[in-house]
Amino acid sequence: MHAPTDASSLAAFAAEVRDWFATGYPQDILAKTRNAETLGREDLIRSQAALGARGWAAPHWPVEHGGTGWSPSERQIFEAEFARAGVPTTVPMGLIYVAPVIYTFGTPEQQARWLPDILHSRKFWAQGYSEPQAGSDLAALQTRAERDGDDYIVTGHKTWTSLGHYADWIFCLVRTSDAPKATAGISFLCIDIKSPGVTVRPIRGLDGRDYLAEVIFDHVRVPVGNRIGEEGSGWSTSKYLLANERTWYARVEEKRMAMDEVRALAAQIPAPDCALGRTTAFRTKMAQTDIAISALEALVGRARAGGPNGAGDLASLIKIMATETAQAITELLLDLAGDMGAPLLTERAQGWADALPGRPSFAVPAVADYFMARAQTIYGGSTEVQKNIIARAGLGL
Ligand SMILES: Cc1cc2nc3c(=O)[nH]c(=O)nc-3n(C[C@H](O)[C@H](O)[C@H](O)COP(=O)(O)OP(=O)(O)OC[C@H]3O[C@@H](n4cnc5c(N)ncnc54)[C@H](O)[C@@H]3O)c2cc1C
C-alpha cells in the first residue's frame, strides 16, 4: 500500500480499515471481547493470523520482512480503528518483542526460520527473562547454558512468564560464562519449549486468570544456532528489546477509547452520593487522565520521530506514564462498577452473562482488569527501576 497523506486519502484508508474489521476479521472474536469473555490461546492465534493474512499484523516491521510501510498518520488511524473495533490487544512477545531482535541482530537463516511464523501467528512466543532471584536485578540471573559441541545444555528456572503455557518458543537470557562483570556473561537464546527437559507450570494471578507460568529447564539441549548475536552479547540485546517493550505499553488509542467508555458510563450511572452527577474528585481524575494520555501521545510522537529504535531514554518515561495512566483508567471503571463488579473476579468465562443476569458487561471485567493493571507498574521493569534509569541515563545523576 502506498503512503497517502492528504485528508481524503486518509479518510479512505480509515474506511478501508474499518470495513475490514467489520467484515473480514473474525466476528466471533469481536463478540467475545464485547461480552467481556476471556480469550483462549486459539482465539488469540486466530486474531493475529487474520491480521497476518491481511498483511496488517506488524505495521512497525520493516517492509522487507512484512511491515506495512504506513506513514505515522496511517499507523495512528489503524490503531484507532483497531481499538474502536474491539480487536484484542496484540500478544506482544512474538510480534513486538522478539521479532525486532531477530530482524535486527539475527542471521538471514534465523530471520527466514522464525519471522514468517511470527507474522502469520503459526508459533506462539514467550519471554524468559525473570527468575525467582532475578527480577529488577536481572543481571543476577542463574539459568546456565553450558556448551556441548554444537549445542548448549540449559538448566534453570524462569518465572512470571506471561502465557508461557501457550508458547511454542521462549526467548531467554541465559548465563554462558562467569565473566567478572555479570552482564558480560549473558546470551540471548531461543528455545523450543516442547524440547525434552522443559516443564511449564501455570500460575494463577490476582485477577483469577491463569495468565502466568513458570518454566523449568532440566538439562535441555538447545542448538548453538538458536543463539541470537554473539555469545556474551545478550545484555545489550535484552536492553534493545526492553526499550521496544516499554514503548509498546503506550497504546494511546486504546486508552482514548477506554476514556470514551468511562465518559459514556459516567453520564449514565449516577454517583451514589452526588445528586448533580459524579463527584468532583471523579471528574478531576477523568480530566487528569485525558491530559496524561495527550502527554503520552506527544512523547510517543517524539520517540517515533527518532526512527524504529528512536525511543532511547524516552522508553522509561513512556513506560511510567503509560502504565500509571492504564491503572488510572481501571480505577475510574472500578469506581463506576461499584458493587456490581465486586463479586465477579473469576466469572469471565463464556456464559457468565447467563449465570449472572443483569450485570452490565463493563462491570464484569472491571475488577479483574483493575487487579491485572496493578502488574503494569511491575512487569517490563518496575516504576522504581525506570526512575533509576531516568536518573542515571537521562539526567546523568
Ligand atoms: C503480570 C506479570 C507478567 C510478567 N511477565 C513476564 C514475562 O513474560 N517474562 C518475564 O521474564 N518476566 C515477567 N514478569 C516479571 C517482571 O518483569 C518482574 O516481576 C519485575 O521485573 C520485578 O521483579 P521482581 O518481581 O523480582 O521484584 P523485585 O525485583 O524483587 O522488586 C520488589 C520491589 O522492590 C523494588 N526495587 C527493586 N530494586 C530496586 C532498586 N534498585 N531501586 C528501587 N526499588 C527497587 C521494585 O520496584 C519492587 O517494588 C511479569 C510480572 C508480572 C507481575
PDBQT file of the ligand as one rigid body, heavy atoms in Angstrom, charges set to zero:
ROOT
HETATM    1  C1  LIG A 401       1.709  -9.967  35.358  1.00  0.00    +0.000 C 
HETATM    2  C2  LIG A 401       3.196 -10.115  35.181  1.00  0.00    +0.000 A 
HETATM    3  C3  LIG A 401       3.689 -10.567  33.969  1.00  0.00    +0.000 A 
HETATM    4  C4  LIG A 401       5.051 -10.762  33.805  1.00  0.00    +0.000 A 
HETATM    5  N1  LIG A 401       5.518 -11.292  32.617  1.00  0.00    +0.000 NA
HETATM    6  C5  LIG A 401       6.827 -11.583  32.485  1.00  0.00    +0.000 A 
HETATM    7  C6  LIG A 401       7.307 -12.253  31.309  1.00  0.00    +0.000 A 
HETATM    8  O1  LIG A 401       6.534 -12.569  30.391  1.00  0.00    +0.000 OA
HETATM    9  N2  LIG A 401       8.625 -12.554  31.243  1.00  0.00    +0.000 N 
HETATM   10  C7  LIG A 401       9.496 -12.230  32.223  1.00  0.00    +0.000 A 
HETATM   11  O2  LIG A 401      10.681 -12.504  32.071  1.00  0.00    +0.000 OA
HETATM   12  N3  LIG A 401       9.085 -11.605  33.362  1.00  0.00    +0.000 NA
HETATM   13  C8  LIG A 401       7.768 -11.292  33.505  1.00  0.00    +0.000 A 
HETATM   14  N4  LIG A 401       7.317 -10.680  34.667  1.00  0.00    +0.000 N 
HETATM   15  C9  LIG A 401       8.270 -10.417  35.751  1.00  0.00    +0.000 C 
HETATM   16  C10 LIG A 401       8.599  -8.943  35.944  1.00  0.00    +0.000 C 
HETATM   17  O3  LIG A 401       9.433  -8.479  34.934  1.00  0.00    +0.000 OA
HETATM   18  C11 LIG A 401       9.221  -8.808  37.344  1.00  0.00    +0.000 C 
HETATM   19  O4  LIG A 401       8.188  -9.089  38.280  1.00  0.00    +0.000 OA
HETATM   20  C12 LIG A 401       9.765  -7.406  37.591  1.00  0.00    +0.000 C 
HETATM   21  O5  LIG A 401      10.928  -7.180  36.814  1.00  0.00    +0.000 OA
HETATM   22  C13 LIG A 401      10.101  -7.161  39.082  1.00  0.00    +0.000 C 
HETATM   23  O6  LIG A 401      10.906  -8.177  39.560  1.00  0.00    +0.000 OA
HETATM   24  P1  LIG A 401      10.534  -8.977  40.899  1.00  0.00    +0.000 P 
HETATM   25  O7  LIG A 401       9.136  -9.476  40.763  1.00  0.00    +0.000 OA
HETATM   26  O8  LIG A 401      11.600  -9.990  41.147  1.00  0.00    +0.000 OA
HETATM   27  O9  LIG A 401      10.510  -7.890  42.056  1.00  0.00    +0.000 OA
HETATM   28  P2  LIG A 401      11.781  -7.314  42.833  1.00  0.00    +0.000 P 
HETATM   29  O10 LIG A 401      12.876  -7.074  41.856  1.00  0.00    +0.000 OA
HETATM   30  O11 LIG A 401      12.075  -8.208  43.996  1.00  0.00    +0.000 OA
HETATM   31  O12 LIG A 401      11.244  -5.922  43.332  1.00  0.00    +0.000 OA
HETATM   32  C14 LIG A 401      10.441  -5.789  44.500  1.00  0.00    +0.000 C 
HETATM   33  C15 LIG A 401      10.216  -4.314  44.773  1.00  0.00    +0.000 C 
HETATM   34  O13 LIG A 401      11.469  -3.662  45.026  1.00  0.00    +0.000 OA
HETATM   35  C16 LIG A 401      11.631  -2.554  44.160  1.00  0.00    +0.000 C 
HETATM   36  N5  LIG A 401      13.056  -2.449  43.769  1.00  0.00    +0.000 N 
HETATM   37  C17 LIG A 401      13.849  -3.462  43.375  1.00  0.00    +0.000 A 
HETATM   38  N6  LIG A 401      15.080  -2.997  43.085  1.00  0.00    +0.000 NA
HETATM   39  C18 LIG A 401      15.052  -1.656  43.288  1.00  0.00    +0.000 A 
HETATM   40  C19 LIG A 401      16.025  -0.609  43.170  1.00  0.00    +0.000 A 
HETATM   41  N7  LIG A 401      17.269  -0.858  42.751  1.00  0.00    +0.000 N 
HETATM   42  N8  LIG A 401      15.640   0.653  43.452  1.00  0.00    +0.000 NA
HETATM   43  C20 LIG A 401      14.355   0.927  43.867  1.00  0.00    +0.000 A 
HETATM   44  N9  LIG A 401      13.405  -0.027  44.028  1.00  0.00    +0.000 NA
HETATM   45  C21 LIG A 401      13.755  -1.296  43.743  1.00  0.00    +0.000 A 
HETATM   46  C22 LIG A 401      10.777  -2.866  42.936  1.00  0.00    +0.000 C 
HETATM   47  O14 LIG A 401      10.398  -1.679  42.279  1.00  0.00    +0.000 OA
HETATM   48  C23 LIG A 401       9.594  -3.575  43.579  1.00  0.00    +0.000 C 
HETATM   49  O15 LIG A 401       8.669  -2.626  44.054  1.00  0.00    +0.000 OA
HETATM   50  C24 LIG A 401       5.949 -10.459  34.863  1.00  0.00    +0.000 A 
HETATM   51  C25 LIG A 401       5.452  -9.981  36.070  1.00  0.00    +0.000 A 
HETATM   52  C26 LIG A 401       4.103  -9.811  36.250  1.00  0.00    +0.000 A 
HETATM   53  C27 LIG A 401       3.605  -9.312  37.582  1.00  0.00    +0.000 C 
ENDROOT
TORSDOF 0
